[in-house]
């Protein structure tokens, strides 16, 4: 598919469908944005590949914008997963674009994406939940999201900690056992229930959840862990290898049921993550966390040896149908 951009924009730009074949090229685009904001890129090519190779049952629109010379200058993307009422969307851009042109192309991108979301949202009377993000400190990114009708709602930190003997040593928790390669049907209800009170939580049925999980970067069911107190499930953790190119084991999910919090279970699971990282010859453990987490998870992670490396701002738009 090649179509002209909407009327009124500078001539010479062409839209094409984005596919997995564009993963390396799109990663370079995303990396350029991150390097401008942070001086480095916390994402990996596996992250981009996962954004392009969505699971069965997903609905999506993936477009790339090229200039007259054929250079990739923007990536317009939106998707929703099976059973998920929320749409996720972004416009990634070459930071070298002239500001006026950047604004015009971004405005066109959001117009296309939001119209598509309206057409593909499930029937209903309420607004459509659309979420996006940009690097913290990107004033231009904030401005363009605001122009598209988004509001900054939350800040998420990437936290990273080195593998050390101290980090690998779990606290003593009475009655605690941690089971490796835990069964998905045991892990699912723990994570689903434990995340209910967290910002951004969306309930997914087990079958939908299991469609999504195998498509996340670095997925390996051998890296699922269930923590139990006296044989009762209390917490769960899912690790992935999405960040091995950066020498890190990634904590994709970690949550403790309300009745078992403040006993050191999360700290014990983090020690397990550091132990797994050490066993694979990795140098660190990384994760993302809501900086305003209701249960003060960042403090738990700091005590485990992790520190903030960078931050992203989550933006939300309640889109009228």
C-alpha positions as CSV (number, residue, x, y, z in Angstrom):
1,X,0.0,0.0,0.0
2,X,1.3,3.4,-0.9
3,X,-1.0,6.4,-0.5
4,X,-0.5,10.2,-0.5
5,X,-0.6,12.0,2.8
6,X,-3.6,14.1,3.6
7,X,-4.0,17.2,1.5
8,X,-2.4,20.4,2.7
9,X,0.9,18.8,3.8
10,X,4.2,19.3,2.0
11,X,4.5,17.3,-1.2
12,X,6.8,14.3,-1.6
13,X,5.9,12.2,1.5
14,X,4.4,8.7,1.0
15,X,2.7,6.4,3.4
16,X,3.4,2.6,3.4
17,X,2.3,-0.2,5.6
18,X,4.8,-1.1,8.3
19,X,5.7,-4.8,8.7
20,X,8.1,-6.9,10.7
21,X,10.5,-6.5,7.8
22,X,10.9,-2.9,8.8
23,X,11.9,-3.7,12.5
24,X,15.5,-2.8,12.2
25,X,14.8,0.5,10.4
26,X,12.0,1.4,12.9
27,X,14.3,0.6,15.8
28,X,16.8,3.2,14.4
29,X,14.0,5.7,14.4
30,X,12.9,5.0,17.9
31,X,16.5,4.9,19.1
32,X,17.2,8.4,17.6
33,X,14.2,9.8,19.6
34,X,15.5,8.2,22.8
35,X,19.1,9.3,22.3
36,X,17.9,12.8,21.8
37,X,16.0,12.7,25.2
38,X,18.3,10.4,27.3
39,X,21.6,10.2,25.5
40,X,21.0,6.4,25.1
41,X,18.2,4.1,24.0
42,X,16.6,1.9,26.6
43,X,14.5,0.0,24.0
44,X,15.7,-2.9,21.9
45,X,15.0,-4.1,18.4
46,X,13.0,-6.9,20.0
47,X,10.7,-4.3,21.5
48,X,10.0,-2.9,18.1
49,X,9.6,-6.4,16.5
50,X,7.0,-7.2,19.2
51,X,5.1,-4.0,18.4
52,X,4.9,-5.1,14.8
53,X,4.2,-8.8,15.3
54,X,1.0,-8.6,17.4
55,X,-0.8,-11.6,18.6
56,X,-3.8,-13.3,17.1
57,X,-7.0,-11.3,17.7
58,X,-5.3,-7.9,17.8
59,X,-6.5,-5.1,15.6
60,X,-3.9,-2.6,14.4
61,X,-2.9,0.1,12.0
62,X,0.9,0.3,11.3
63,X,2.1,3.0,8.8
64,X,5.5,4.5,7.9
65,X,6.1,7.8,6.4
66,X,9.0,8.3,3.9
67,X,10.3,11.5,2.3
68,X,11.1,12.0,-1.3
69,X,14.5,10.4,-0.9
70,X,13.0,7.3,0.6
71,X,14.2,8.0,4.1
72,X,12.0,6.9,7.0
73,X,10.8,9.9,8.9
74,X,7.8,8.7,11.0
75,X,6.0,5.7,12.3
76,X,2.3,5.9,13.0
77,X,1.0,3.0,15.1
78,X,-2.1,2.0,17.0
79,X,-3.4,-1.4,18.2
80,X,-5.6,-3.1,20.7
81,X,-5.2,-6.7,21.9
82,X,-7.8,-9.4,22.2
83,X,-10.3,-8.6,25.0
84,X,-8.7,-5.2,25.7
85,X,-10.9,-2.1,25.4
86,X,-7.9,0.2,25.4
87,X,-6.1,1.4,22.3
88,X,-2.4,2.1,22.4
89,X,-1.0,4.6,19.9
90,X,2.1,6.6,19.0
91,X,3.7,8.8,16.4
92,X,7.5,8.2,16.4
93,X,9.6,10.7,14.4
94,X,13.1,11.4,13.2
95,X,14.2,14.2,15.6
96,X,16.1,15.8,12.8
97,X,12.9,16.9,11.1
98,X,12.3,20.6,10.9
99,X,10.0,21.6,13.7
100,X,7.2,23.0,11.5
101,X,7.3,19.9,9.2
102,X,7.5,17.7,12.3
103,X,4.3,19.3,13.7
104,X,2.4,19.0,10.4
105,X,3.3,15.3,9.9
106,X,2.5,14.5,13.5
107,X,-0.9,16.2,13.3
108,X,-1.7,14.3,10.2
109,X,-0.6,11.0,11.9
110,X,-2.8,11.6,14.9
111,X,-5.8,12.5,12.7
112,X,-5.4,9.2,10.8
113,X,-4.8,7.1,13.9
114,X,-7.7,8.6,15.9
115,X,-10.1,8.2,13.0
116,X,-9.1,4.6,12.7
117,X,-9.6,4.0,16.4
118,X,-13.1,5.4,16.3
119,X,-14.0,3.1,13.4
120,X,-12.6,0.0,15.1
121,X,-13.6,0.5,18.7
122,X,-16.3,-1.8,20.1
123,X,-19.8,-0.5,20.1
124,X,-20.7,1.5,23.2
125,X,-21.8,4.8,24.7
126,X,-18.7,5.8,26.6
127,X,-15.5,7.4,25.5
128,X,-12.6,5.3,24.0
129,X,-9.5,4.9,26.2
130,X,-6.5,5.8,24.1
131,X,-3.0,5.8,25.7
132,X,0.4,7.1,24.4
133,X,3.7,8.1,25.9
134,X,6.8,10.1,25.3
135,X,10.3,10.4,26.9
136,X,10.3,12.6,30.0
137,X,11.9,15.9,29.3
138,X,10.7,16.0,25.7
139,X,8.9,19.3,25.6
140,X,8.2,18.9,21.9
141,X,6.8,15.4,22.5
142,X,4.5,16.8,25.3
143,X,3.4,19.6,23.1
144,X,2.5,17.4,20.1
145,X,0.6,15.0,22.4
146,X,-1.3,17.9,23.9
147,X,-2.2,19.2,20.4
148,X,-3.6,15.7,19.7
149,X,-5.9,15.9,22.8
150,X,-3.8,13.9,25.2
151,X,-3.2,14.6,28.9
152,X,-0.1,13.6,30.9
153,X,-1.5,11.2,33.5
154,X,1.5,9.2,34.9
155,X,5.3,8.9,34.9
156,X,6.9,5.5,34.6
157,X,10.5,4.9,35.5
158,X,12.9,2.4,34.1
159,X,15.0,1.1,37.0
160,X,18.2,-0.9,36.7
161,X,20.3,-2.6,39.3
162,X,23.7,-4.5,39.1
163,X,24.0,-8.2,39.9
164,X,25.8,-8.4,43.3
165,X,26.0,-11.0,46.0
166,X,23.8,-8.7,48.2
167,X,21.2,-8.4,45.5
168,X,21.1,-12.2,45.0
169,X,20.5,-12.8,48.7
170,X,16.8,-13.1,49.6
171,X,15.3,-11.9,52.9
172,X,14.0,-14.6,55.2
173,X,10.3,-14.8,54.8
174,X,8.5,-17.4,57.1
175,X,6.7,-20.1,55.1
176,X,7.8,-18.8,51.7
177,X,8.5,-21.1,48.7
178,X,9.3,-19.9,45.2
179,X,8.5,-22.2,42.3
180,X,10.3,-21.8,39.0
181,X,8.7,-22.5,35.6
182,X,5.3,-22.0,37.4
183,X,2.2,-23.1,35.6
184,X,0.5,-20.2,33.7
185,X,-2.9,-21.1,35.3
186,X,-1.4,-20.6,38.7
187,X,0.4,-17.3,37.8
188,X,-2.5,-15.7,36.0
189,X,-5.0,-15.3,38.8
190,X,-2.3,-13.9,41.2
191,X,-1.2,-11.2,38.7
192,X,-4.7,-10.4,37.6
193,X,-6.0,-9.9,41.2
194,X,-2.8,-8.2,42.5
195,X,-2.9,-5.6,39.7
196,X,-6.6,-4.6,40.2
197,X,-5.8,-1.6,42.3
198,X,-3.0,-0.3,40.0
199,X,-3.3,2.6,37.5
200,X,-3.9,1.4,34.0
201,X,-5.2,-2.1,35.0
202,X,-7.3,-3.9,32.4
203,X,-8.8,-7.3,33.1
204,X,-8.1,-9.9,30.4
205,X,-9.6,-13.3,30.4
206,X,-7.0,-16.1,30.7
207,X,-7.3,-17.2,27.1
208,X,-6.8,-13.6,25.8
209,X,-3.9,-13.1,28.3
210,X,-2.2,-16.3,27.0
211,X,-2.5,-15.0,23.4
212,X,-0.6,-11.8,24.3
213,X,2.1,-13.2,26.6
214,X,4.0,-15.3,24.0
215,X,4.4,-12.2,21.8
216,X,6.2,-10.1,24.4
217,X,9.9,-9.6,23.8
218,X,12.2,-12.3,25.2
219,X,9.3,-14.5,26.3
220,X,10.2,-17.8,28.0
221,X,7.7,-19.7,30.2
222,X,10.7,-21.2,32.1
223,X,11.1,-17.7,33.6
224,X,7.8,-17.7,35.4
225,X,7.8,-17.8,39.2
226,X,5.1,-18.3,41.8
227,X,5.7,-17.3,45.4
228,X,3.6,-19.1,48.0
229,X,3.2,-18.7,51.8
230,X,2.5,-22.1,53.4
231,X,1.4,-23.4,50.0
232,X,-1.0,-20.5,49.4
233,X,-0.2,-18.5,46.2
234,X,0.9,-15.0,47.3
235,X,2.8,-13.3,44.5
236,X,4.1,-14.0,41.0
237,X,6.9,-12.8,38.7
238,X,7.5,-13.1,35.0
239,X,11.0,-12.5,33.7
240,X,11.9,-12.1,30.0
241,X,15.1,-11.8,28.0
242,X,14.0,-8.6,26.2
243,X,17.1,-6.7,27.5
244,X,19.8,-9.3,27.2
245,X,21.4,-7.2,24.4
246,X,22.0,-4.6,27.2
247,X,23.2,-7.3,29.6
248,X,20.0,-7.3,31.7
249,X,17.3,-9.7,32.8
250,X,14.0,-7.9,32.5
251,X,11.2,-8.1,35.1
252,X,8.0,-7.9,32.9
253,X,5.5,-8.6,35.7
254,X,5.8,-8.6,39.5
255,X,2.9,-8.3,41.9
256,X,1.9,-9.5,45.4
257,X,-1.7,-10.1,46.6
258,X,-3.0,-7.5,49.0
259,X,-3.2,-9.8,52.0
260,X,0.5,-10.8,51.6
261,X,2.1,-7.4,51.1
262,X,4.8,-6.0,53.3
263,X,6.3,-9.3,54.2
264,X,9.4,-9.2,51.9
265,X,7.9,-11.5,49.3
266,X,8.6,-9.0,46.4
267,X,12.1,-8.6,47.7
268,X,12.6,-12.3,47.7
269,X,11.4,-12.6,44.1
270,X,13.7,-9.8,43.0
271,X,16.6,-11.7,44.6
272,X,15.5,-14.6,42.4
273,X,15.6,-12.4,39.4
274,X,19.2,-11.3,40.2
275,X,20.1,-15.0,40.7
276,X,18.7,-15.9,37.3
277,X,20.5,-13.0,35.7
278,X,23.8,-14.2,37.3
279,X,23.2,-17.7,36.1
280,X,22.9,-16.5,32.5
281,X,26.0,-14.3,32.7
282,X,24.1,-11.0,32.8
283,X,25.2,-8.0,34.6
284,X,21.9,-6.4,35.8
285,X,18.2,-6.6,36.3
286,X,15.8,-4.0,34.9
287,X,12.1,-3.2,35.1
288,X,9.5,-0.4,34.7
289,X,7.4,0.9,37.5
290,X,4.7,3.6,38.0
291,X,6.5,6.3,39.9
292,X,3.3,7.0,41.8
293,X,2.6,3.3,42.5
294,X,0.0,3.0,45.2
295,X,1.9,0.5,47.2
296,X,5.3,2.3,47.0
297,X,6.9,-0.4,44.8
298,X,9.8,2.0,43.8
299,X,11.0,1.9,47.4
300,X,11.0,-1.9,47.4
301,X,13.1,-1.8,44.2
302,X,15.5,0.7,45.5
303,X,16.2,-1.4,48.6
304,X,16.8,-4.3,46.2
305,X,19.6,-2.3,44.5
306,X,17.8,-0.8,41.5
307,X,17.9,2.9,40.6
308,X,16.1,5.1,38.1
309,X,17.8,5.2,34.7
310,X,15.2,7.1,32.7
311,X,11.5,8.0,32.6
312,X,8.6,8.0,30.3
313,X,5.4,10.0,30.6
314,X,2.1,8.2,30.0
315,X,-0.6,10.2,28.3
316,X,-4.3,9.5,28.0
317,X,-7.1,10.7,25.7
318,X,-10.7,10.0,26.3
319,X,-11.7,9.8,22.7
320,X,-15.3,10.7,21.8
321,X,-17.0,8.3,19.4
